Amino acid sequence: MKVKVSFLFAALAFTACQTSSSIDQVVSQTYVHKYGFETSEKDWEAREKDGQVVSMLKTGVKVAQTFENGKLHGPTTYTFPHSPIVEKQQLFDEGVLLKEQLNDAAGMPVREEVYEFDNRIIITLWDDKGVPLSIEEYDGETLMEAKYYTPEHELEATVVNGNGERIKRDRTGLLISRDELKNGMMFCRTTYHPNGNVHTISHYDNYQLHGKQTKFTASGKPLMELNWERNVLEGPKIIYRNGQKIAVVPYVKGKKHGTELHYDDLGFLTAEIEWRNDKKHGKTLLHSEDATDTEWFFKGQSVNADKFKTLESRDKIVSEFRDQAIQ
């Protein structure tokens, strides 16, 4: 699918130059026959559209496309704005995109994608010194084979037949994340702070957050624990400060539901808040050394205790009547 999308983009990039809306983006355009001499657009088309079309855009980008019999065939390049350095280069074979490479402003390679005819894609990433960081082979969107390297170009992780560990680093070699894969699918991801300490540990099922997720501060202390059910919060959300638990927030199907608890830095309970379907519902207890203050809420609205009991009783009667009507 990606091959088709990439080719479509390239084809549209060319045909767009012929439309009235996109011609405004072209400052100048030169036609060069395959034998090297410049020609007019009319003569170039009459000679079976063999050669190059070089376009200068208003953005300062120079686009050079190579054709054979009217189809993209050979290299196509895009420069950085107002620069001779190539930012993107593509290779076509009779209109089919075979390879695409992105470069940085110094002309060093950043990313290359090679498209195989059996729907396989090989992706190579380089660091800022031009040394490969990773080489990955995908079958469609599924990662099947890969090799990952340290900044010293030592092999640090591999994926074989869709199983193994995927490493992501930035172009300076800084570690960003580690993914554990099974059958080409990620089931656990660990991300890192710039100092190398763990930032988050997350579990997944079919690329959806599923299970426990833990977050840490840059110093390595716990910051938060969450529980997920396919991208939806389910269960207690625990919040820490300076490594000490300060809050427990209950979730059911992504909404606050149950009793939320708050603690001070010494671990003493300071607040109890009752929730129902993401709204305060019931009593809220605020504890201090001297006393406990009580507040009442009904579906998010502040009420007194008597009003709450009246509304709750009425709500229960309406609910029972509705259930009987349904039956």
C-alpha positions as CSV (number, residue, x, y, z in Angstrom):
1,M,0.0,0.0,0.0
2,K,2.8,2.4,0.9
3,V,4.4,1.9,-2.5
4,K,1.2,2.9,-4.2
5,V,0.7,5.9,-2.0
6,S,4.3,7.1,-2.5
7,F,4.0,6.7,-6.2
8,L,0.7,8.5,-6.3
9,F,2.3,11.4,-4.4
10,A,5.1,11.6,-6.9
11,A,2.8,11.4,-9.9
12,L,0.5,14.0,-8.5
13,A,3.6,16.2,-7.8
14,F,4.3,16.2,-11.5
15,T,0.8,16.5,-12.8
16,A,0.0,19.2,-10.3
17,C,2.5,21.4,-12.1
18,Q,0.3,21.2,-15.2
19,T,-2.8,22.4,-13.3
20,S,-3.8,26.1,-13.2
21,S,-3.7,26.2,-9.4
22,S,-0.2,24.7,-9.1
23,I,1.4,26.6,-12.0
24,D,1.5,29.6,-9.8
25,Q,4.0,27.8,-7.6
26,V,6.4,27.3,-10.5
27,V,8.7,30.3,-11.2
28,S,10.5,28.6,-14.1
29,Q,10.6,25.3,-15.9
30,T,13.2,23.8,-18.2
31,Y,12.9,20.8,-20.5
32,V,16.1,18.8,-21.2
33,H,16.1,16.0,-23.8
34,K,17.7,12.7,-22.8
35,Y,20.6,13.5,-25.1
36,G,21.3,16.6,-23.0
37,F,20.1,19.6,-25.0
38,E,17.4,22.0,-23.8
39,T,14.2,22.1,-25.7
40,S,10.7,23.6,-25.6
41,E,7.8,21.9,-23.8
42,K,6.2,21.3,-27.1
43,D,9.3,19.7,-28.7
44,W,9.9,17.7,-25.5
45,E,6.4,16.2,-25.6
46,A,6.8,15.5,-29.3
47,R,10.0,13.5,-28.6
48,E,8.1,11.0,-26.4
49,K,8.8,12.9,-23.2
50,D,12.2,11.5,-22.7
51,G,14.6,13.4,-20.5
52,Q,14.3,15.8,-17.5
53,V,11.9,18.5,-16.4
54,V,13.5,20.9,-14.0
55,S,11.2,23.2,-12.1
56,M,12.0,26.1,-9.8
57,L,9.3,26.8,-7.2
58,K,8.4,29.9,-5.4
59,T,9.6,28.4,-2.2
60,G,13.1,28.2,-3.7
61,V,12.9,24.4,-4.1
62,K,14.4,23.0,-7.3
63,V,12.7,19.9,-8.6
64,A,14.4,17.7,-11.2
65,Q,12.3,14.8,-12.6
66,T,13.6,12.2,-15.1
67,F,11.2,10.6,-17.6
68,E,11.2,7.9,-20.2
69,N,8.3,7.6,-22.6
70,G,6.3,10.0,-20.4
71,K,6.8,8.0,-17.2
72,L,9.0,8.8,-14.2
73,H,12.1,6.7,-14.7
74,G,15.3,7.3,-12.9
75,P,16.1,9.9,-10.3
76,T,13.9,12.7,-9.0
77,T,15.4,15.3,-6.7
78,Y,14.1,18.1,-4.4
79,T,16.6,20.6,-3.0
80,F,16.3,22.6,0.2
81,P,14.8,26.0,-0.4
82,H,17.4,28.4,-2.0
83,S,20.1,25.7,-1.8
84,P,21.8,23.3,-4.2
85,I,21.8,20.6,-1.5
86,V,19.3,17.8,-2.2
87,E,16.7,17.3,0.6
88,K,14.8,14.4,-1.0
89,Q,15.8,12.0,-3.8
90,Q,13.6,9.3,-5.3
91,L,14.3,6.6,-7.8
92,F,11.6,5.4,-10.2
93,D,11.3,2.5,-12.6
94,E,8.6,3.2,-15.3
95,G,6.5,5.1,-12.9
96,V,7.0,2.8,-9.9
97,L,8.8,4.3,-6.9
98,L,11.7,2.0,-5.9
99,K,13.5,4.1,-3.3
100,E,13.3,7.4,-1.4
101,Q,16.0,9.1,0.7
102,L,15.9,12.2,2.9
103,N,19.0,14.2,3.7
104,D,19.8,16.9,6.3
105,A,20.9,20.4,5.5
106,A,24.5,19.3,5.2
107,G,23.6,16.6,2.6
108,M,24.0,13.7,5.0
109,P,21.5,10.9,4.8
110,V,18.7,10.8,7.4
111,R,16.3,8.1,6.2
112,E,16.0,5.8,3.3
113,E,13.0,3.6,2.2
114,V,13.4,0.9,-0.4
115,Y,10.2,-0.6,-1.8
116,E,10.3,-4.2,-2.8
117,F,7.7,-5.6,-5.3
118,D,6.4,-8.2,-2.7
119,N,5.1,-5.3,-0.4
120,R,8.2,-5.3,1.7
121,I,9.8,-2.1,2.7
122,I,13.4,-1.7,3.9
123,I,14.0,1.4,6.1
124,T,17.4,2.6,7.1
125,L,18.1,5.5,9.5
126,W,21.4,7.3,10.0
127,D,22.9,9.4,12.8
128,D,24.3,12.9,12.3
129,K,27.7,11.5,11.3
130,G,26.2,9.3,8.5
131,V,26.5,6.0,10.4
132,P,23.5,3.7,10.2
133,L,21.4,3.5,13.4
134,S,19.0,0.9,12.2
135,I,18.0,-1.2,9.3
136,E,14.4,-2.5,9.3
137,E,12.4,-4.7,7.0
138,Y,8.6,-4.5,7.0
139,D,6.1,-6.8,5.4
140,G,3.4,-4.2,4.9
141,E,3.1,-2.6,8.3
142,T,4.6,-5.5,10.2
143,L,8.2,-5.4,11.2
144,M,9.8,-8.7,10.4
145,E,13.6,-8.3,10.4
146,A,15.8,-5.6,12.0
147,K,19.2,-4.6,13.3
148,Y,19.9,-1.8,15.7
149,Y,23.3,-0.2,16.5
150,T,24.8,1.9,19.3
151,P,26.5,5.2,18.4
152,E,29.7,3.2,18.3
153,H,28.1,1.1,15.6
154,E,27.9,-2.0,17.8
155,L,24.9,-4.3,17.3
156,E,22.6,-3.8,20.4
157,A,19.3,-5.4,19.4
158,T,17.7,-7.5,16.6
159,V,14.3,-8.6,15.4
160,V,14.1,-12.0,13.7
161,N,10.8,-13.3,12.2
162,G,8.9,-10.5,13.9
163,N,10.3,-11.3,17.4
164,G,12.8,-9.3,19.4
165,E,13.6,-5.8,20.5
166,R,13.3,-2.6,18.6
167,I,15.5,0.4,19.5
168,K,14.8,4.1,18.7
169,R,17.6,6.7,19.1
170,D,17.7,10.3,17.9
171,R,20.4,11.4,15.4
172,T,22.8,12.2,18.1
173,G,22.5,8.6,19.5
174,L,20.4,9.5,22.5
175,L,18.2,6.5,23.5
176,I,14.5,7.3,23.1
177,S,12.7,4.0,23.5
178,R,12.9,0.2,23.5
179,D,10.0,-1.9,22.2
180,E,9.4,-5.6,22.8
181,L,7.8,-7.3,19.8
182,K,6.1,-10.6,19.3
183,N,4.9,-11.7,15.8
184,G,5.8,-8.2,14.6
185,M,3.5,-6.5,17.1
186,M,4.7,-4.3,20.0
187,F,3.5,-5.5,23.4
188,C,5.7,-3.4,25.7
189,R,7.4,0.0,25.3
190,T,10.0,1.6,27.6
191,T,10.8,5.3,27.0
192,Y,13.7,7.2,28.5
193,H,14.6,10.6,29.9
194,P,17.5,12.4,28.3
195,N,19.7,11.3,31.3
196,G,19.0,7.6,30.4
197,N,16.6,6.9,33.3
198,V,13.3,5.2,32.5
199,H,10.5,7.6,31.7
200,T,7.5,5.3,31.1
201,I,6.8,1.5,30.8
202,S,3.6,0.8,28.9
203,H,1.9,-2.4,27.8
204,Y,0.0,-2.8,24.5
205,D,-2.4,-5.1,22.7
206,N,-2.7,-4.5,19.0
207,Y,-1.1,-1.1,19.4
208,Q,-3.6,0.0,22.0
209,L,-2.6,0.8,25.6
210,H,-3.7,-2.3,27.5
211,G,-2.6,-3.2,31.1
212,K,-0.4,-1.4,33.5
213,Q,1.5,1.8,32.6
214,T,4.1,3.3,35.0
215,K,5.7,6.7,34.8
216,F,8.9,7.9,36.5
217,T,10.6,11.2,37.2
218,A,14.0,11.9,35.7
219,S,15.6,11.0,39.0
220,G,14.0,7.5,38.8
221,K,11.2,8.0,41.4
222,P,7.6,6.8,40.7
223,L,5.4,9.5,39.3
224,M,2.2,7.7,38.2
225,E,0.6,4.3,37.7
226,L,-2.3,3.8,35.4
227,N,-4.3,0.8,34.2
228,W,-5.7,0.6,30.7
229,E,-8.3,-1.4,28.9
230,R,-7.6,-0.9,25.1
231,N,-6.8,2.8,25.3
232,V,-9.5,3.5,28.0
233,L,-8.6,4.0,31.7
234,E,-9.9,1.2,33.8
235,G,-9.0,0.8,37.5
236,P,-7.0,3.0,39.9
237,K,-4.8,5.8,38.8
238,I,-2.1,6.3,41.5
239,I,-0.2,9.6,41.7
240,Y,3.1,10.1,43.5
241,R,5.1,13.1,44.7
242,N,8.7,12.7,45.7
243,G,8.2,9.0,45.6
244,Q,5.3,9.2,48.1
245,K,1.7,8.2,47.1
246,I,-0.5,11.3,47.3
247,A,-3.7,10.3,45.3
248,V,-5.7,7.3,44.1
249,V,-8.3,8.0,41.5
250,P,-10.7,5.2,40.5
251,Y,-11.7,4.8,36.8
252,V,-14.4,2.7,35.2
253,K,-14.6,2.7,31.4
254,G,-12.6,5.9,31.2
255,K,-14.7,7.9,33.7
256,K,-14.0,8.7,37.4
257,H,-16.2,6.3,39.4
258,G,-15.8,5.3,43.0
259,T,-13.9,7.0,45.9
260,E,-10.9,9.2,45.1
261,L,-8.4,9.4,47.9
262,H,-5.8,12.0,48.7
263,Y,-2.8,11.9,51.1
264,D,-0.2,14.3,52.4
265,D,3.5,13.8,52.2
266,L,3.5,11.8,55.4
267,G,0.9,9.4,54.1
268,F,-2.1,10.7,56.2
269,L,-5.5,10.8,54.5
270,T,-6.6,14.3,53.6
271,A,-9.6,13.9,51.3
272,E,-12.2,11.3,50.2
273,I,-14.2,12.2,47.1
274,E,-17.1,10.1,45.8
275,W,-17.6,10.0,42.0
276,R,-20.2,8.5,39.7
277,N,-19.9,8.6,35.9
278,D,-17.2,11.3,36.0
279,K,-19.2,13.6,38.3
280,K,-18.9,14.2,42.0
281,H,-21.8,12.3,43.6
282,G,-22.2,11.7,47.3
283,K,-20.0,13.0,50.1
284,T,-16.6,14.6,49.9
285,L,-14.7,14.4,53.2
286,L,-11.8,16.9,53.8
287,H,-9.7,15.9,56.7
288,S,-7.4,18.1,58.8
289,E,-5.7,17.6,62.1
290,D,-8.6,19.2,64.0
291,A,-11.7,18.2,62.1
292,T,-13.4,16.7,59.0
293,D,-15.5,18.9,56.7
294,T,-18.2,17.2,54.7
295,E,-19.6,18.4,51.4
296,W,-22.4,16.8,49.4
297,F,-22.8,16.6,45.6
298,F,-25.5,15.2,43.3
299,K,-24.4,14.5,39.8
300,G,-21.8,17.3,40.0
301,Q,-24.0,19.9,41.7
302,S,-23.3,21.1,45.2
303,V,-26.2,20.3,47.6
304,N,-26.7,19.7,51.3
305,A,-27.2,16.3,53.0
306,D,-31.0,16.4,53.1
307,K,-31.2,17.5,49.4
308,F,-28.9,14.7,48.4
309,K,-31.0,12.1,50.1
310,T,-34.2,13.4,48.5
311,L,-32.7,13.6,45.0
312,E,-31.0,10.2,45.4
313,S,-34.3,8.6,46.5
314,R,-36.2,10.2,43.6
315,D,-33.6,9.1,41.2
316,K,-33.8,5.5,42.5
317,I,-37.6,5.5,42.0
318,V,-37.4,6.8,38.5
319,S,-34.7,4.2,37.6
320,E,-36.8,1.3,39.0
321,F,-39.9,2.5,37.1
322,R,-37.8,2.7,33.9
323,D,-36.5,-0.8,34.4
324,Q,-40.1,-2.2,34.9
325,A,-41.3,-0.4,31.8
326,I,-38.5,-1.9,29.8
327,Q,-39.4,-5.4,31.1
